[in-house]
Amino acid sequence: MSRPRRDPDLVRPYVRTGGRTRPSTDVRLESVVFAATGNHPQLHTDGRRLLALFAGSRGGGLAVAEIAAELALPPSAIRILVADLIGLGLMTLAQGRDDERPPASLIERVLHGLRRSV
C-alpha cells in the first residue's frame, strides 16, 4: 500500500523549524539577504525552495518579508530558515546603516500585507 503524498505547504511552521521559535541570528522582516548560487541537495526542502528564489536572479538581494510572501510561509518561520542558511554560509545578511532603514510605516504596511496573504 502506498503512502499518500503530502503537500509541503501543509507542514506546520514548528516542524519546518525543528521546533525553534527564534532565529539564531538577528534576522528581521526588513533584512535584505543575498544567497549563494549552485545546487545544494543536502538541504531540506524549504532551504532549497528558499535558495531557488535567487537562482537566475538579477544579482540583488531580497527582503525577508518578500521571501515569506513568495513562499507563502509564516514570516517567523522564514526568519529562522534564513538564519539557518546564514549559519551554513549559504546566505549573507546585507549590512546597512541605521539611517538607511525604511520608515516604520512601510514596514508596518508590509507586515499587514503578509498577514493578509497567509
N, C-alpha and C positions, 0 to 999 in steps of 0.2 A: 504494500500500500504506500503510495507516495504522499509526502507531506505537502500541505498547501503552501504555496508561495506567499511570503509575507511582503507587504508593501513597506518599503523603507520609511515612508512618511508616517507610518503608524507607530513607529518606535517612540516610546516616551523619552522626554528630554533627559531624565536622570539615567536612563540606560545608555544613551548616546555619550554621556559624560562620565560614565563609570560611577555614578552616584555623587559626583562632586557638585558643589553649588557655587564655588568661587574659582575664578581663573588663577593660575599660578603666577601670572604676570599682570601688571596693571593694563588691562585692555578695556577701553571704553567704547561706547557705541560710535563716537565720533572719530575714534582712532583710525588712521589710514595705514593699511598694511600692504606689503609687497610680497609676492610669492616666488619661490624657486621654480624653475621650469623643469620639465622632464617627467618621466613616468616613475611613480613611487608605489609599486604593487604591494609593498609591505604595510601600507597604511590601511586603516579601516575605511569602510565605505564613505563615511562622512568626510574624512580627511581628503580622500580622492575627489569627491564631489566639490569640496571647497577649493582645492587647488585647480580643478578643471575650469573654474571661473576665470582664471588668469591665463589659461592656455590660449595662445594666439592673440593675446590682448595687445593693446596699444602701448604696453610697457609701463602703464601707470598703476597706481595703487587703487584700492577700493576701501571705502569706509566699512567698518564692521557692521553698521546698520544696513548698508547696501547688500552685504553678503547675506545677512539674515533675511532680508526681503527677497533676494534672488532665490535662495534655497528654501524659502518658506519654513524656516525653523525659528524657534524662540531665540531672541537676542541673547538671553542669558546662556543658552547652550552654545551659541556661536562664539561668545566671548571665551568660553572655556576651550572650545576646539581650536580657536585661533591661538590662544596661549600655549596649547599643546604643540602646535605646529611651529611656533616661535622657539619653544624649548628643543625641538628636534632640528632646528636650523633650517627649516623649510619655508619660513616666513620671517619677515623683518617688520618691525614697527617703525613707521616714519617718526622722526624726531622733529618736532616743531617748537617754536617759541610760544609762550602763553598768549602773546598778543596776536598770534596767527590763528587762534582758535575761533571757530564760528560762534556767532552770538547764541546765547542760551535759548532765545526764542526759536531759532532754526532747529536746534537740537530737540526742543520740545515738540515741534511740528513733525519732525522725523519720527520721534518716539510714538506720537499719537497715530501716525500713518502705519507704523509697524504693528501696533496693537490692533488696528482695524483689519489688517491683512492676515493676521494669524488666527 
